[in-house]
Amino acid sequence: MKGQIWFPLFGVTFGFCAVYFSQYTLSPMFAPYLSIAVLAALDAICGGIRAALEGKFTDGIFITGFIINTVLAALLAWIGDKIGVDIVLAAVVMLGGRIFLNLSLIRRLLLTKATS
């Protein structure tokens, strides 16, 4: 289990460093899509950490879920923008709620294992 929890944490660290130290910039036009994609990615990462702590983590499910959730969230934000519906706000609320839920369950799992 300890080896499995490093996979999502390594991915977050590598992705952050790759973007932060990059010399490329992105047009502000893409900011809403990127923000939703990042939230979807964080949701998948928190879910992966939670699954690892519960002993249910599998690489294939994590990688496919990460990619599909991220692309689908950005695509839905783009479609909402094209039809004039502000889906971005709904996605932020939904993904934010899932992230906080996963973080609370991660905290509970860690505290339960620490006191056992």
N, C-alpha and C positions, 0 to 999 in steps of 0.2 A: 504494500500500500504506500509506503513512504516513497518508493521509486516512481509511482504513478502520479503523485501530486506534483512532482517536479516538471512534468511535461507541460501543463498549462501555465505554470509560473515562468518557465523558460520562454514559452511563446510570448507571453505578455512583455517580459523584459526585452527580448530580442526585437519585437515589433516596436516598442517604445523607442529603443535606441536607434533603430533603423530610420524611423521618422524624425526623431528629434535632431539627430546629427546629420540629416540629409540636407543638401543645399537646394533642393527643389521646393518650390512653393506651389500652392494650389489656389486656383481662382476662388474668390469669395462666393462666386455663383454656386460652387459645389459644397459650401459649408453645411447647409441643412442635411444633405445626403450623407456627408461624411460623419456628421454628429450622430445621426441615427445608426449608421453602420458601426461606429465605435461603441455606442450603447449596446447594440445587439452582440457585438464581440465580447464586451465585458460581461454581458448576461451569460453567454456560452462559457466563458472562462470561470465565472463563479459557479455555474452548474457543474463544470468539470471538476473543480476542486471539491465541491460538495459530494459528487459521485465517488471521487477517490476516497474521501473520508468515510463514506458509507460502504466502501468495498465494492462498488458497482461500476467503476470506471473502465471503459474500453476505448482504445485509441481511435478506432474507426468511427464509432458513434460521435466522439468528441470532434474529430476533424470535419466530418461531413456536416454535423450540426453547426459548427462554427462558421463554415463557409456558406452553407445554405441560409442560415439566419442572417448573416451579415449582408449577403447579396439581396435577399428578399426584403429586408428592412429598407435598404437604400432604394430598391426598385419601387416599393410601395410609396415611399416618400416622393419619388420622382413622378409616379402616376398621379398621386394626390396633387402635386404641384401643377401638373398638366391639366387636370380637370377642375382645378380651382378649389379643392377641398384641403384644409389644413390637417393632414394626417400626421404630420410631424409631432404636433402637440400630444395627440392621443398615443403615439408610439413612445414618446418620452415618458409619459405617465405610466404606461403599461410596462415598459422595459425597466424603468426606475423602480417600480414596485417589485418586479421579479428579482432585480439585483439586491434590493434590501431584504427580501425574503430569503434568498440564498445566503446572504451574509449573516443573517440572524441564525439560520440553521447551521452554517459553518461554525459560528461562535458557540452555539449550543453543543455541537458534536465535539469540538475541541475541549470545552469545559467539562463535558461528561467524561471524556477519555482522560483528562488530567486529574480528575477527582476519583477515578476508579482505580 
